Amino acid sequence: MSAIIGQKVPNFGVSEWVQGMPTNFDKEKDHIVLVEVFQVNCPGCFLYGIPEAINIYNKYRDDGVRVLGIATAFEDFDKNTFENLKMLVETGQVIGETQKALSMYGQLKEGNKIPYKIPFPLAMDNLVKSSEEITQEKILQFIYPQIPDFDSQPEEYRNQIIQRVKDYMSAKEYSAETFEKFALQGTPSTILVDRKGILRDVSFGQSTDIEAMIEKLLNEN
C-alpha cells in the first residue's frame, strides 16, 4: 500500500528499533506525528533535518506532537547501515560524508561525535535485498512522478534519463520499505500525520514550513 496525502496513512517499515519504545502510526492515535527520515551518511540530515526535528520535539512534545526518526538507505549501502546507526545512538559518532561536512563546519566534538543526543525514538528502515527484474515499465513508473511531462521531452533526453534510472536500479542493492512506500525523493525527508491518522505532508530537503503546518494541525478540532 502506497501512501497518499489526504488519506489514511499506512504504517512505516522498521527492521529494528535502536532507541525508545517501538511504535507506529496506528499506535499513535490522537497524536500529531512527525517522522524524520534520514541517512547516517547524509550531511544535510545532520546540518538541517535532525536539528529541526529536535527543535520541534523540544517545543511541542507536551502538546501531543510525537517525533520519530527513521534511518533509511537508498544509496551508499556500505555506510547507511544498522551498525552505524547503532554507533551514532550509543556514542554520538558519525561517519563518511556526514563526518567530513560537520567537521568542516566545526560542529563535532573530539572523536568525530555530534555535540548533542537525539532525544526521540529511532529505528532502522526495513531493507529488503533487491532481486526484481528491471523492466521498461518499472523504469517509467519511477520517472513519471518526478518528470510528469516526460513523454513530451526530446528523444535524446528521454533515452538519457531512462539509462540513468536503469543504472541506478542496477546499482541498488536494497529496497527500503518506508522510503519507497512514501515515494521519498531523498534525505532528509519528513512525513507529517494528523491526529486522525491522515497523511498531511511529505517533504524533502530543508523545510521552512513544517513548524507552521504543525501549528495549524494543533489548532484543528
C-alpha positions as CSV (number, residue, x, y, z in Angstrom):
1,M,0.0,0.0,0.0
2,S,1.5,3.3,-1.1
3,A,1.0,6.5,1.0
4,I,-1.3,9.2,-0.5
5,I,-1.6,12.6,1.0
6,G,-5.1,13.2,2.4
7,Q,-5.8,9.5,3.0
8,K,-5.3,7.2,5.9
9,V,-1.5,6.7,6.4
10,P,0.0,3.2,6.1
11,N,2.4,2.1,8.7
12,F,6.1,2.8,8.1
13,G,8.5,-0.1,7.8
14,V,11.0,-0.9,10.6
15,S,13.6,-3.7,10.9
16,E,14.7,-2.8,14.4
17,W,14.4,0.0,17.0
18,V,17.6,1.3,18.5
19,Q,16.2,3.9,20.8
20,G,12.8,4.4,22.5
21,M,9.7,2.2,22.6
22,P,8.6,0.5,19.4
23,T,5.6,2.3,17.8
24,N,3.9,3.1,14.5
25,F,1.2,5.3,13.1
26,D,-1.6,3.0,14.2
27,K,-0.4,3.2,17.8
28,E,-0.2,7.0,17.9
29,K,-3.9,7.8,17.8
30,D,-4.8,11.3,19.0
31,H,-1.1,12.4,18.4
32,I,0.3,14.5,15.6
33,V,3.3,12.5,14.3
34,L,6.4,13.9,12.6
35,V,8.8,11.3,11.2
36,E,12.2,12.5,10.3
37,V,13.7,10.2,7.6
38,F,17.5,10.4,7.3
39,Q,20.6,8.5,6.3
40,V,23.6,8.3,8.6
41,N,25.8,9.2,5.6
42,C,23.9,12.4,4.8
43,P,25.4,15.7,5.7
44,G,22.2,17.7,5.1
45,C,20.4,15.4,7.5
46,F,22.7,16.4,10.4
47,L,23.1,20.1,9.3
48,Y,19.3,20.7,8.9
49,G,16.9,17.8,9.2
50,I,17.7,16.3,12.6
51,P,18.4,19.7,14.4
52,E,15.0,20.9,13.1
53,A,13.3,17.7,14.3
54,I,14.9,18.1,17.7
55,N,13.7,21.7,17.9
56,I,10.1,20.5,17.1
57,Y,10.4,17.7,19.7
58,N,11.6,20.1,22.4
59,K,8.9,22.7,21.5
60,Y,5.8,20.6,21.0
61,R,6.3,17.3,22.9
62,D,3.9,18.4,25.7
63,D,1.3,19.4,23.1
64,G,0.6,16.0,21.7
65,V,3.2,16.0,19.0
66,R,5.3,12.8,18.6
67,V,8.6,13.0,16.8
68,L,10.2,9.8,15.5
69,G,13.4,9.1,13.5
70,I,13.8,6.5,10.7
71,A,17.2,5.8,9.3
72,T,16.9,4.6,5.7
73,A,19.2,3.7,2.8
74,F,18.8,4.3,-0.9
75,E,22.5,4.7,-1.7
76,D,25.9,4.1,0.0
77,F,24.6,0.8,1.4
78,D,28.1,0.1,3.0
79,K,27.7,3.2,5.2
80,N,24.0,3.6,5.7
81,T,23.8,0.6,7.9
82,F,22.1,-0.5,11.1
83,E,25.6,-0.8,12.7
84,N,26.4,2.8,12.0
85,L,23.0,3.9,13.3
86,K,23.6,2.0,16.5
87,M,27.1,3.6,16.9
88,L,25.5,7.0,16.4
89,V,22.9,6.4,19.1
90,E,25.4,4.8,21.6
91,T,28.4,7.1,21.1
92,G,27.3,10.1,19.0
93,Q,30.0,9.2,16.4
94,V,29.2,10.0,12.8
95,I,30.9,8.6,9.6
96,G,31.7,9.3,6.0
97,E,30.4,12.5,4.3
98,T,28.5,13.4,7.5
99,Q,31.7,13.4,9.4
100,K,33.5,15.5,6.8
101,A,30.8,18.1,6.5
102,L,30.2,18.6,10.2
103,S,34.0,18.7,10.8
104,M,34.3,21.4,8.1
105,Y,31.6,23.5,9.8
106,G,33.1,23.0,13.3
107,Q,30.1,21.0,14.6
108,L,31.9,18.0,16.0
109,K,33.3,17.2,19.4
110,E,36.5,15.2,19.8
111,G,36.3,11.7,18.3
112,N,34.0,12.8,15.5
113,K,31.0,13.0,17.8
114,I,27.9,15.2,17.5
115,P,27.6,17.6,20.4
116,Y,24.0,16.5,21.3
117,K,21.9,13.4,21.8
118,I,19.0,12.7,19.6
119,P,16.1,12.6,22.1
120,F,13.3,10.9,20.2
121,P,12.8,7.2,19.3
122,L,14.9,6.0,16.4
123,A,14.6,2.9,14.1
124,M,16.1,1.4,11.0
125,D,14.0,1.2,7.9
126,N,13.1,-2.2,6.7
127,L,15.7,-3.1,3.9
128,V,14.9,-5.9,1.5
129,K,17.5,-7.3,-0.9
130,S,16.7,-6.3,-4.4
131,S,16.1,-9.2,-6.8
132,E,13.4,-7.9,-9.2
133,E,14.0,-7.7,-12.9
134,I,14.4,-4.2,-14.2
135,T,11.8,-3.7,-16.9
136,Q,10.9,-0.7,-19.0
137,E,7.6,-0.4,-17.2
138,K,9.3,-0.2,-13.8
139,I,11.7,2.4,-15.1
140,L,8.9,4.6,-16.4
141,Q,6.9,4.2,-13.1
142,F,10.0,5.6,-11.4
143,I,10.3,8.5,-13.9
144,Y,6.7,9.8,-14.3
145,P,6.1,11.1,-10.8
146,Q,9.3,13.1,-11.0
147,I,9.0,14.3,-14.6
148,P,5.3,14.4,-15.4
149,D,5.9,15.7,-19.0
150,F,8.5,13.1,-19.7
151,D,6.7,11.8,-22.9
152,S,6.8,15.2,-24.5
153,Q,10.6,15.6,-24.0
154,P,13.1,15.2,-26.9
155,E,14.0,11.5,-27.6
156,E,17.7,12.0,-26.8
157,Y,16.8,13.4,-23.3
158,R,14.3,10.6,-22.7
159,N,16.9,8.0,-23.5
160,Q,19.5,9.6,-21.2
161,I,17.0,9.6,-18.3
162,I,16.0,6.0,-18.9
163,Q,19.6,4.9,-18.9
164,R,20.4,6.8,-15.7
165,V,17.4,5.3,-14.0
166,K,18.4,1.8,-15.3
167,D,21.9,2.3,-13.9
168,Y,20.5,3.5,-10.6
169,M,18.3,0.5,-10.3
170,S,21.1,-1.9,-11.3
171,A,23.3,-0.5,-8.5
172,K,20.6,-0.6,-5.9
173,E,21.3,-3.4,-3.6
174,Y,18.2,-3.0,-1.3
175,S,14.7,-1.6,-1.4
176,A,13.8,0.4,1.7
177,E,10.2,-0.1,2.7
178,T,9.5,3.3,4.3
179,F,11.5,5.3,1.6
180,E,9.5,3.6,-1.2
181,K,6.1,3.4,0.4
182,F,6.1,7.2,0.9
183,A,7.8,7.9,-2.5
184,L,10.6,9.9,-0.9
185,Q,12.9,11.8,-3.2
186,G,15.9,11.7,-0.9
187,T,17.0,12.6,2.6
188,P,16.4,14.5,4.8
189,S,12.6,14.0,4.4
190,T,9.7,14.5,6.7
191,I,6.3,12.7,7.0
192,L,3.6,14.5,8.8
193,V,0.4,12.8,10.1
194,D,-2.5,14.4,11.9
195,R,-4.4,13.2,15.0
196,K,-6.9,11.2,12.9
197,G,-4.1,9.2,11.2
198,I,-4.4,11.1,7.9
199,L,-1.2,11.8,5.9
200,R,-0.9,15.6,5.6
201,D,2.5,16.2,4.1
202,V,5.7,14.6,2.8
203,S,8.6,17.0,2.3
204,F,12.2,16.6,1.0
205,G,15.1,18.8,2.0
206,Q,15.4,21.8,4.3
207,S,11.8,22.8,5.2
208,T,10.8,26.2,6.5
209,D,7.1,25.3,6.6
210,I,7.0,22.2,8.9
211,E,6.5,24.2,12.1
212,A,3.7,26.2,10.6
213,M,2.0,23.0,9.5
214,I,2.3,21.6,13.0
215,E,0.8,24.8,14.5
216,K,-2.1,24.5,12.0
217,L,-2.7,20.9,12.9
218,L,-2.6,21.7,16.7
219,N,-5.4,24.3,16.1
220,E,-7.6,21.8,14.3
221,N,-10.5,20.2,16.2
